Amino acid sequence: METNTDADSLKRVFGLRTLVIYGVGDILGAGIYAVIGKIAGLSGSLVWASFLTAMVVAAFTALSYAELGSRFPQSGGVATFVHRAFRTDWLSLLVGWLMFCTCLVSMATLSRAFAGYLNAFIPALPVWLIVITLFAALAFVNFRGMQESSALNIVCTTVEVSGLIIVVLVATLFLSGGGGTAAASSLATSPPVGWTSVAQGAALAFYAFIGFEDIVNVAEEVKNPERNVPRAIVLSLGIAGIMYILVSWLAAQVLTPAELGASAAPLLDVVRRSQPNFPQVIFTVIALFAVMNTALLNFVTASRLMFGMSRDGLIPAWLGKLHPRRATPYRTLLVILPIVIVLALSGTLQFLAGTTATLILLMFCLVNLSLLILKRREPRNSGFHVPMLVPAIALLCNLILIAFASQASYVLAAAFIGIGLLLIVVQRALTKGRSPST
């Protein structure tokens, strides 16, 4: 009888093309649907320059991820890289905690964007009701299991990409037909925008580029990962970045930066102005699907990270119990739901998105530091590798964008870091207290 010796290993199903599609779908999420208006409020007519700056900063870190993904083609992502470089358990645990917090704040951000697009179509619905209903629905899908989550993700990814294509088409037709004169005259008379404003917009725009780093998390399921993972990271980021720059430039031609900044549903308003006869309900549904898809991915990731932290002893083991029939970490929902609801109802979209970007930039700093340490300690001449200058520039760029983030985002990010450090101290104290009896 033939036995399957690979039963305990993940199946390698991703080629380069399918991995690029996965990466583009991950990056081209709800970020631009949610924050393009707030970025325009910061950088004005140069909203496209903020996206370009954020893409360049992300590209340097993406190259660092590409080498690290080639060095360690296994699941685990940033926590694995940090552990390999610093060889310190507590720092790896802190990174896992920050990844968890990033998911929570991003979910809260997306719920506010979801409410904005839904209120643009049904103004009478209160925000609190929309937020609670959205999270209840996502919690149900998460509880049901990964099969349902994955199926919904595929549908939503297709829909959200079609929404951006619609924006490009209707805005291009509008401008080619002589539209956009009000926006153009406003841009001509508005005061010039300084690069400080562009950098502030870029610090927020970075939120829209989150996702390229997830490619390394499926490295064990990629054919020839040493070659395909680096290429997929670079290609995915480039495709998404070009789409973002094009959409943001067109949006600022159709609407004035002030109109974009004041809008709760900026891309819907771009479509409304460009093509009033286009069925608004169609684009509203597309935007809602886009936001819901990214929120679902964050929800799934957060619940699995909390499950892993319970197994590591960082939080009570009770939270690591799986549902007997669904085999999902259902108890994590009892912790995640109240936190994200409070965050969503107490923070503005710009504040929450800015905090998410600040947290991810902090983790990217650790990634680039990890590569600098590894390149010095374990130099390599084969496989994909970048000059030492690349992670150094990436680290500097990440720090610069953090410096341009809002002061409020520092406070919440520092609070999350403090809580994480406290959990690690408590976990170590409990571990030492049990060690003599073992």
C-alpha positions as CSV (number, residue, x, y, z in Angstrom):
1,M,0.0,0.0,0.0
2,E,1.3,3.4,-1.0
3,T,1.8,5.9,1.9
4,N,1.8,9.6,1.7
5,T,5.1,10.8,3.2
6,D,4.1,14.4,2.7
7,A,1.0,14.3,4.8
8,D,2.4,16.6,7.4
9,S,3.7,19.3,5.0
10,L,1.9,22.1,3.3
11,K,1.2,21.6,-0.4
12,R,3.1,23.9,-2.8
13,V,0.4,25.4,-4.9
14,F,1.6,28.9,-5.7
15,G,3.5,29.6,-8.9
16,L,4.8,33.1,-9.6
17,R,1.6,34.3,-11.4
18,T,-0.8,33.0,-8.7
19,L,1.4,34.4,-6.0
20,V,1.4,37.8,-7.6
21,I,-2.4,37.7,-7.9
22,Y,-2.5,36.8,-4.2
23,G,-0.2,39.7,-3.3
24,V,-2.1,42.2,-5.4
25,G,-5.4,41.1,-3.9
26,D,-3.9,41.5,-0.4
27,I,-2.5,45.0,-1.0
28,L,-5.4,46.3,-3.1
29,G,-7.8,46.1,-0.2
30,A,-9.9,48.7,1.5
31,G,-7.0,51.1,2.2
32,I,-7.6,53.5,-0.7
33,Y,-11.3,53.3,-0.3
34,A,-10.9,54.3,3.3
35,V,-8.1,56.9,3.4
36,I,-7.8,58.7,0.1
37,G,-10.0,61.5,1.2
38,K,-8.1,62.1,4.5
39,I,-4.8,62.0,2.6
40,A,-6.2,64.7,0.2
41,G,-7.1,66.7,3.2
42,L,-3.4,66.7,4.2
43,S,-1.5,66.9,0.9
44,G,-4.1,68.6,-1.2
45,S,-3.6,68.3,-5.0
46,L,-0.4,66.3,-4.4
47,V,-2.3,63.4,-2.9
48,W,-0.7,61.3,-5.7
49,A,2.7,62.3,-4.5
50,S,1.8,61.0,-1.0
51,F,1.0,57.7,-2.5
52,L,4.2,57.7,-4.6
53,T,6.3,58.5,-1.5
54,A,4.6,55.8,0.5
55,M,5.2,53.3,-2.3
56,V,8.9,54.2,-2.5
57,V,9.3,53.7,1.3
58,A,7.4,50.5,1.1
59,A,9.5,49.3,-1.8
60,F,12.7,49.5,0.2
61,T,11.2,47.4,3.0
62,A,9.7,45.1,0.4
63,L,13.2,44.4,-0.9
64,S,14.3,43.6,2.7
65,Y,11.3,41.2,3.0
66,A,12.3,39.7,-0.4
67,E,15.7,38.7,0.9
68,L,14.4,37.5,4.2
69,G,11.7,35.5,2.5
70,S,14.4,34.0,0.3
71,R,16.6,33.2,3.3
72,F,13.8,31.7,5.4
73,P,11.1,30.4,3.0
74,Q,8.7,29.4,5.8
75,S,5.6,30.7,7.5
76,G,6.0,33.0,10.4
77,G,6.8,36.3,8.8
78,V,8.2,39.1,10.9
79,A,8.3,37.2,14.1
80,T,10.5,34.6,12.5
81,F,12.9,37.2,11.1
82,V,13.2,39.0,14.4
83,H,13.8,35.8,16.3
84,R,16.5,34.7,13.8
85,A,18.3,38.0,14.1
86,F,18.0,39.0,17.7
87,R,17.7,35.4,19.2
88,T,15.4,36.9,21.9
89,D,12.1,35.3,22.7
90,W,10.6,38.3,24.4
91,L,11.1,40.5,21.3
92,S,9.5,37.9,19.1
93,L,6.5,37.8,21.5
94,L,6.3,41.6,21.4
95,V,6.3,41.6,17.6
96,G,3.5,39.0,17.6
97,W,1.5,41.2,20.0
98,L,2.0,44.3,17.9
99,M,0.8,42.4,14.8
100,F,-2.3,41.5,16.8
101,C,-2.8,45.1,17.8
102,T,-2.3,46.3,14.2
103,C,-5.1,43.9,13.1
104,L,-7.5,45.3,15.8
105,V,-6.9,49.0,15.0
106,S,-7.2,48.2,11.2
107,M,-10.5,46.5,11.8
108,A,-11.8,49.6,13.7
109,T,-10.5,51.8,10.8
110,L,-12.3,49.7,8.2
111,S,-15.6,49.7,10.2
112,R,-15.6,53.5,10.1
113,A,-15.0,53.5,6.4
114,F,-17.8,50.9,6.0
115,A,-20.1,53.1,7.9
116,G,-19.2,56.1,5.8
117,Y,-20.0,54.4,2.5
118,L,-23.2,52.9,3.8
119,N,-24.3,56.2,5.3
120,A,-23.7,57.9,1.9
121,F,-26.5,55.6,0.5
122,I,-28.6,55.2,3.7
123,P,-28.0,58.3,5.9
124,A,-30.5,57.4,8.6
125,L,-28.5,54.4,10.0
126,P,-26.5,55.3,13.1
127,V,-22.8,54.6,13.0
128,W,-22.9,52.5,16.2
129,L,-25.5,50.2,14.7
130,I,-23.5,49.7,11.5
131,V,-20.3,49.0,13.4
132,I,-21.8,46.4,15.7
133,T,-23.8,44.7,12.9
134,L,-20.6,44.5,10.7
135,F,-18.5,43.0,13.5
136,A,-21.3,40.5,14.4
137,A,-21.5,39.3,10.8
138,L,-17.7,39.0,10.5
139,A,-17.5,37.1,13.9
140,F,-20.1,34.7,12.6
141,V,-18.1,34.0,9.4
142,N,-14.9,33.7,11.4
143,F,-16.6,31.2,13.8
144,R,-17.9,29.1,10.9
145,G,-14.3,28.4,9.8
146,M,-11.6,29.1,7.2
147,Q,-13.5,27.5,4.3
148,E,-16.2,30.1,4.5
149,S,-13.7,32.9,5.2
150,S,-11.6,31.9,2.1
151,A,-14.6,31.7,-0.2
152,L,-15.8,35.1,0.9
153,N,-12.3,36.5,0.5
154,I,-12.1,35.4,-3.2
155,V,-15.4,37.0,-4.0
156,C,-14.6,40.3,-2.2
157,T,-11.1,40.6,-3.8
158,T,-12.6,40.3,-7.3
159,V,-15.2,42.9,-6.5
160,E,-12.8,45.4,-4.9
161,V,-10.5,45.4,-7.9
162,S,-13.4,46.0,-10.2
163,G,-14.4,49.1,-8.1
164,L,-11.0,50.7,-8.7
165,I,-11.2,49.9,-12.4
166,I,-14.7,51.6,-12.5
167,V,-13.2,54.7,-10.8
168,V,-10.4,54.9,-13.4
169,L,-12.8,54.5,-16.4
170,V,-15.5,56.9,-15.4
171,A,-13.0,59.6,-14.2
172,T,-11.0,59.3,-17.4
173,L,-14.1,59.6,-19.5
174,F,-15.3,62.6,-17.5
175,L,-11.9,64.4,-17.8
176,S,-11.5,63.6,-21.5
177,G,-15.0,65.1,-22.1
178,G,-14.0,68.4,-20.5
179,G,-15.1,67.7,-17.0
180,G,-13.2,68.6,-13.9
181,T,-13.1,72.4,-14.6
182,A,-14.2,73.3,-11.1
183,A,-11.5,71.1,-9.5
184,A,-8.9,72.5,-11.9
185,S,-9.8,76.1,-11.2
186,S,-9.7,75.4,-7.5
187,L,-6.2,73.8,-7.8
188,A,-5.0,76.8,-9.8
189,T,-6.1,79.3,-7.0
190,S,-5.2,77.2,-4.0
191,P,-2.0,77.8,-2.1
192,P,1.0,75.6,-2.9
193,V,1.3,72.4,-0.9
194,G,4.6,71.9,0.9
195,W,6.6,68.7,1.2
196,T,5.8,68.5,4.9
197,S,2.1,68.0,4.0
198,V,3.1,65.4,1.4
199,A,5.1,63.5,4.0
200,Q,2.2,63.7,6.5
201,G,-0.1,62.3,3.8
202,A,2.5,59.6,3.0
203,A,2.5,58.5,6.6
204,L,-1.2,58.0,6.4
205,A,-1.1,56.6,2.8
206,F,1.3,53.8,4.0
207,Y,-1.9,52.2,5.5
208,A,-3.0,51.4,2.0
209,F,0.2,49.5,1.2
210,I,-0.1,47.1,4.1
211,G,-0.3,43.5,2.7
212,F,2.8,42.9,0.7
213,E,4.5,41.5,3.8
214,D,1.9,38.7,4.0
215,I,3.4,37.0,0.9
216,V,6.2,35.6,3.1
217,N,3.6,33.9,5.3
218,V,2.6,31.5,2.5
219,A,6.2,30.8,1.5
220,E,5.9,27.1,2.5
221,E,3.1,26.8,-0.1
222,V,5.1,28.4,-3.0
223,K,6.9,26.5,-5.7
224,N,10.6,27.5,-5.8
225,P,10.1,30.1,-3.0
226,E,13.7,31.3,-3.1
227,R,13.0,32.7,-6.6
228,N,9.3,33.3,-6.6
229,V,8.7,35.0,-3.2
230,P,11.1,38.0,-3.9
231,R,9.7,38.5,-7.4
232,A,6.1,38.3,-6.2
233,I,6.7,40.9,-3.5
234,V,8.2,43.4,-5.9
235,L,5.7,42.8,-8.7
236,S,2.7,43.0,-6.3
237,L,3.8,46.2,-4.7
238,G,4.5,47.8,-8.1
239,I,1.1,46.9,-9.6
240,A,-0.8,48.1,-6.6
241,G,1.2,51.3,-6.3
242,I,0.6,52.2,-9.9
243,M,-3.1,51.7,-9.5
244,Y,-3.1,53.8,-6.3
245,I,-1.2,56.7,-7.9
246,L,-3.5,56.6,-11.0
247,V,-6.7,56.5,-8.9
248,S,-5.6,59.3,-6.5
249,W,-4.5,61.6,-9.3
250,L,-7.8,61.1,-11.2
251,A,-9.8,61.6,-8.0
252,A,-8.0,64.9,-7.3
253,Q,-8.9,66.1,-10.9
254,V,-12.5,65.2,-10.5
255,L,-13.1,66.6,-7.0
256,T,-11.2,69.4,-5.2
257,P,-9.0,68.2,-2.2
258,A,-11.4,70.0,0.1
259,E,-14.3,67.9,-1.3
260,L,-12.3,64.7,-1.0
261,G,-11.2,65.5,2.5
262,A,-14.7,66.2,3.7
263,S,-16.2,63.1,2.1
264,A,-17.1,60.0,4.1
265,A,-17.3,58.0,0.9
266,P,-14.6,59.7,-1.4
267,L,-14.5,57.2,-4.3
268,L,-18.3,57.0,-4.4
269,D,-18.3,60.8,-4.7
270,V,-15.8,60.7,-7.5
271,V,-18.0,58.2,-9.4
272,R,-21.1,60.4,-8.7
273,R,-19.4,63.5,-10.1
274,S,-17.9,61.7,-13.1
275,Q,-20.9,59.8,-14.1
276,P,-24.2,60.8,-12.4
277,N,-26.1,58.1,-14.3
278,F,-23.9,55.3,-13.0
279,P,-26.0,53.3,-10.5
280,Q,-24.8,54.5,-7.2
281,V,-26.0,51.4,-5.4
282,I,-23.6,49.2,-7.5
283,F,-20.5,51.2,-6.5
284,T,-21.7,51.4,-2.9
285,V,-22.0,47.6,-2.7
286,I,-18.5,47.3,-4.3
287,A,-16.9,49.7,-1.8
288,L,-18.7,47.9,1.1
289,F,-17.4,44.5,-0.2
290,A,-13.9,45.9,-0.4
291,V,-13.9,47.2,3.1
292,M,-15.6,44.1,4.5
293,N,-13.1,41.8,2.8
294,T,-10.1,43.5,4.4
295,A,-11.8,43.6,7.8
296,L,-12.5,39.9,7.5
297,L,-8.8,39.1,6.8
298,N,-7.8,41.2,9.8
299,F,-10.4,39.5,11.9
300,V,-9.1,36.0,10.9
301,T,-5.5,37.0,11.4
302,A,-6.2,38.5,14.9
303,S,-8.1,35.5,16.1
304,R,-5.3,33.2,15.0
305,L,-2.6,35.4,16.5
306,M,-4.4,35.4,19.8
307,F,-4.8,31.6,19.6
308,G,-1.0,31.4,19.1
309,M,-0.3,33.8,22.0
310,S,-2.4,31.6,24.3
311,R,-0.4,28.5,23.2
312,D,2.8,30.5,24.0
313,G,1.5,31.3,27.5
314,L,1.4,35.1,26.9
315,I,-2.4,35.1,27.6
316,P,-4.6,32.6,29.4
317,A,-4.7,29.1,27.9
318,W,-8.5,29.3,28.1
319,L,-8.5,31.5,25.0
320,G,-6.7,28.9,23.0
321,K,-9.5,26.3,23.2
322,L,-11.0,25.3,19.8
323,H,-14.7,24.8,19.2
324,P,-15.4,21.0,19.3
325,R,-17.2,21.0,16.0
326,R,-15.9,23.9,14.1
327,A,-12.3,23.7,15.2
328,T,-12.0,27.5,15.3
329,P,-10.6,29.6,18.2
330,Y,-14.1,30.9,19.1
331,R,-13.2,32.2,22.5
332,T,-10.9,34.8,21.1
333,L,-14.0,36.5,19.6
334,L,-15.1,37.3,23.1
335,V,-12.0,39.4,23.6
336,I,-11.6,40.9,20.1
337,L,-15.2,42.1,19.6
338,P,-15.5,44.4,22.6
339,I,-12.0,45.9,21.9
340,V,-12.6,46.7,18.2
341,I,-16.1,48.1,18.9
342,V,-14.7,50.5,21.5
343,L,-11.9,51.5,19.2
344,A,-14.2,52.1,16.3
345,L,-16.7,54.1,18.2
346,S,-14.2,56.2,20.1
347,G,-11.7,57.1,17.3
348,T,-11.9,58.9,14.0
349,L,-11.0,57.1,10.7
350,Q,-7.9,59.3,10.3
351,F,-6.7,58.6,13.8
352,L,-7.2,54.9,13.6
353,A,-5.6,54.5,10.1
354,G,-2.7,56.6,11.3
355,T,-2.2,54.4,14.3
356,T,-2.3,51.3,12.2
357,A,0.3,52.7,9.8
358,T,2.5,53.8,12.8
359,L,2.4,50.3,14.3
360,I,3.2,48.6,11.0
361,L,6.1,51.0,10.4
362,L,7.5,50.2,13.8
363,M,7.4,46.5,12.9
364,F,9.1,47.3,9.5
365,C,11.9,49.0,11.4
366,L,12.5,45.7,13.3
367,V,12.4,43.8,10.0
368,N,15.1,46.1,8.4
369,L,17.2,45.9,11.6
370,S,16.9,42.1,11.5
371,L,18.2,42.0,7.9
372,L,21.1,44.4,8.8
373,I,22.1,42.1,11.6
374,L,21.7,38.9,9.6
375,K,23.7,40.3,6.6
376,R,26.6,41.2,8.9
377,R,26.5,37.9,10.8
378,E,25.6,35.6,8.0
379,P,26.6,37.1,4.7
380,R,25.4,35.2,1.6
381,N,26.4,35.4,-2.1
382,S,23.7,33.0,-3.5
383,G,20.0,33.4,-3.8
384,F,18.2,36.8,-3.7
385,H,20.1,39.4,-1.8
386,V,20.3,43.2,-1.7
387,P,23.1,45.5,-0.8
388,M,23.4,46.5,2.9
389,L,22.4,50.0,1.8
390,V,18.8,48.9,1.1
391,P,17.7,47.9,4.6
392,A,19.6,50.9,5.9
393,I,17.7,53.3,3.7
394,A,14.4,51.4,4.4
395,L,15.0,51.8,8.2
396,L,15.7,55.5,7.8
397,C,12.6,56.1,5.6
398,N,10.4,54.2,8.0
399,L,11.6,56.4,10.9
400,I,11.0,59.5,8.8
401,L,7.4,58.5,8.1
402,I,6.9,57.7,11.8
403,A,8.1,61.2,12.6
404,F,5.4,62.7,10.4
405,A,2.6,60.6,11.9
406,S,0.0,62.3,14.1
407,Q,0.8,62.8,17.8
408,A,-2.4,60.9,18.8
409,S,-1.2,57.8,16.9
410,Y,2.0,57.8,19.1
411,V,-0.1,57.7,22.3
412,L,-2.2,54.7,21.2
413,A,0.9,52.9,19.8
414,A,2.8,53.5,23.0
415,A,-0.1,52.1,25.0
416,F,-0.2,48.9,23.0
417,I,3.6,48.5,23.3
418,G,3.3,49.0,27.1
419,I,0.5,46.5,27.4
420,G,2.6,44.0,25.4
421,L,5.6,44.5,27.6
422,L,3.5,44.0,30.7
423,L,2.0,40.8,29.4
424,I,5.5,39.5,28.6
425,V,6.8,40.4,32.1
426,V,3.8,38.7,33.7
427,Q,4.2,35.6,31.5
428,R,7.9,35.3,32.4
429,A,7.1,35.7,36.1
430,L,4.5,32.9,36.0
431,T,6.9,30.7,34.0
432,K,9.7,31.2,36.6
433,G,7.2,30.6,39.4
434,R,6.4,27.2,38.0
435,S,9.9,26.1,37.0
436,P,11.1,24.8,40.4
437,S,8.4,22.1,40.5
438,T,9.3,20.8,37.1
